[in-house]
Amino acid sequence: MSEGEWVPRTRLGRMVLEGKITSIDEIFAEGYKIKEVEIVDILVPDLKEEVLDINLVQRQTDAGERSRFRALVVVGNEDGLVGLGLGKAPRVRTAIEKAIRDAKLNIIPVRRGCGSWECGCGEPHSLPFKVEGKCGSVRVVLIPGPKGLGLVAAEVPKAILRSAGIKDCWSRSFGRTRTAVSFAYATFDALKKTISTVIPKDWA
């Protein structure tokens, strides 16, 4: 969709279309809530998408059994931005498209750094400190790793970390990690903590 075809429904959308906001960092700094996916499409055109899980969900209704597909998708620019989303639909392609839109609306910034005592290079290749996230019965702990370590994690968290631009990291997980959705959202919750956690002044 081109900018000319989009008619914003929110004040934030109009500000983006009019060029008053030219960076997604401005949106995060002001604490605006993104409610239109076109805002992300314009400000972050280089987002990459990856399907993490597709599941068939069956539900019993008065008319009989109803089957729908549930897609779990991560989007990111591999440079400090990542989003996670779910989508449900009778067709796989439609479920994925819904999940992509949901992920873009849930996009967050991720603070990167070199918090590993083994490294200390000062480059933003890992996390600045240890963070922990939780979703359902799943708990995920992400620990800064030295440069060259790579991502020591299962496939689901590895894809999310990669999308966020984190190259080196240890991870530990607890609970029912076979549940891809809970595993993914626990990892996503941990990455949120990189921004919400206040760094002591003597760390800077």
N, C-alpha and C positions, 0 to 999 in steps of 0.2 A: 504494500500500500504506500503510495507516495504521500508527501505532506499535504499536497493540494487536495487530495480526496478525503482527508481526515477532518472531521468537524468535532473539535474537543467538547466534552460535556462537563469538564471541571475547570476551575480557575487555574490549577496547575497546568493542565493541558494547554490552555490558551496562552499561558506565559511561555511555555516551551515552543509552541507554534509561532509565536510572535518574536521569538529570539531573546526574550527577557531572561530566560534560564538556558544556558548553553552547556551545562555540565551536570551529570547525575550527582556529582559530589555536592553541588549546591543544594540539591533536593535533600540529601542526607543531612547536610549541615543545618538546614532549616527545619528538619523534622517533618517534612511533608509526607503524606501517605499517597503512594502511587496507585491510582484506581483505573488507569487506562494503559493498556499494553503498548499503545503507539508511542507513549512517552519514552519507554525503554528502547523501542525500535529506532527512534530518532537519535537519542543520546548515546546509545551503546550498540551501534550497528554490527559490531564484530563478535557478538555473542555466539557461542557454540552450544549445541544441544546434544545430550546423550540420554538414551532411554536406559534406565536402571532396572526396571522390572515391568512385566506385563502379566496380569493375572485375570482369570475368568471368575467373575463374581456372580453367583446365582442367588436369587431372592424369590421367596414364595409369595405370590399375590393371589387375589381372588380369582383371577383369570388363569392361574397356573404358575409355572415356574418361569421367571424372567432372568435371562442371562445378559450380563454386560461385561465389558472389558474394563479393567482398571490399569491405567498406565502411570508409572512414576518416572519423572524426567528431571534432570539437572541441567541448568544453563549456566554459563560462565564465560568470562573473557580471558581466563587464565592469567589475570593481572589484578586480583584483588576484589573481584565482583563475582557473586554466585547466588543462584536462586534454585529453589526446589519446589516442585509442584505435582499435584495429583489430578488426573482426569478420568471420568467414567463415561462410557458411551457404548452403544450396541456394536459399533465397528472399531477395530483396532486403531486405524488411522485417525478417526475422530477423537478417540480417547487420548492419543498422543498429542494431537493439536491442542486439546483442552488443557492437558498437563503442561505443555510449553507455555501457554498463556498464563496459567496459574503460577508457574515458576518465575516468569518475568515480573509478575505483580508482587512476588515475594522476594525480589532480589535484595541482597544486603551487601554492604562493604565488609571486607575481611582485613583485619590488621595483620600484616606480615612482618617478620623480623628474623633475627638470629639469636634465639634465646637459649641455644645449646652451650653448656659450659665447655664442651669438647671442641667447639668451633670458634666463635667470637669474631667471625669475618665482618660482621656488620651489614651484610647484604640481606635483602628481604626474601630469602629462599625458604624460610621455615616459619614457625610461629614465634612470637615474642616471649611467650610464657606458656605453661601448661594450662589447658582448659578442659572442662568436663561438661558433657551434655547428656540429657536424658529424654526419653520418649517411651511411654508405656513401661514395659519391664526392662528395656534396653538402656544401658549406660555406656557411654563412650568417653574415654580419656585420650586426649591428644597431647603428645609431649614433643617439644622442639628437638630436632635432630641435626647432627653436623652435616655440612655440605658434602654431597656425594653419597649420602646414605640411601636416598630414594624414599619412597612411601612404603613403610612397613605397616600394611593394613590390608583388610579384606577388600574384595572387589568393589562393594558398594561405597564404603567410605573413601576408598582410593580414588574413585571417579569424581566424587564431590571435592576432595582436596585438590585434585589435578585441575578441575574446573575453576577453583578459586585462585590458582596460581601458586599453590604450596608444593614445593619440590622434594623437601626432605622432612620426614616426620615419623615418630614412633606412635603407635596407637595400641590401646588396650580396650577390650569390650567385654561387657558382662550382660547376662540375661538372654532372652530368646532372639539371638541375632539372625536366626533363619527368617524372621519376619522382616523382609526387605524395607517396608515402609517405616517401621519403628527404628530400624538400624540407621536408615538414611536421615530421618528427622532428628535422631539423637546426635548424629555427626553435625548436622546443620545447626542444632542448638549449641553445640560446643563452639562452632565458628562464630556464632553471634556473640559469645562471651569475649572474643578478642576485642570487640568494640565497647561492650558494656562494662568491662572490667577497667577500673581506674589504675593506671600505672603510677607507682610512687615517683616523686620528682627526682630522687637520686638514681632512678633507673634510666632516665632520659639521657 
